[in-house]
Amino acid sequence: MDDFEFLPDLIYSNLLVADQKEAINLLAELLEENGLVGGDYKKDVLSREEVFPTGIVVKSGAIAIPHARSSKVFGNGVAVGILEKPVSFHSMEDCNAEIDVEIIMLLAISESDKQLKMLQTIMKMLSKEEFILLLKEKESKEEIAQLLNSFL
């Protein structure tokens, strides 16, 4: 995406949470603090996640890409959580299956065509076998953002 970049202010490294709800709430708060979403956005995401789960298993781990179309999205951003311990998400491929997710990318994209482009970009990242391993070994928010931006 031409006018997009991953920002260190929207990244949690070594995020320790009890479950997916806590993770989504914390990541949504980052988006809210940066003026990208309004207060009900996290409710919209949690509601969508119940119906359309976003967990994906890839060669080197698992990731979730929660998002929602919402009138509470005011800009474009992706909050990223690198989890200290995996949390359970339902699989995008099989709603009844649970997977242990290590990375969460919470999308707040104001336009549906840009949301599709961001999802395509993330899928391109995930096609690299070493992507999750590389992401997890980065120490700082700046290093994580730099790695993510190298895929744009």
Buried (B, 14 or more C-beta within 10 A) or exposed (E): EEEBEBBBEBBBBEBEBEEBBEBBBBBBBBBBEBEBBBEBBBBBBBEBBEEEBBBBBBEBBBBBBBBBEBEBBBEBBBBBBBBEEEBEBBBBEEEEEBBBBBBBBBBBBBEEEBBEBBBEBBEEBBEBEEBBEBBBEBEEBEBBBBBBEEEE
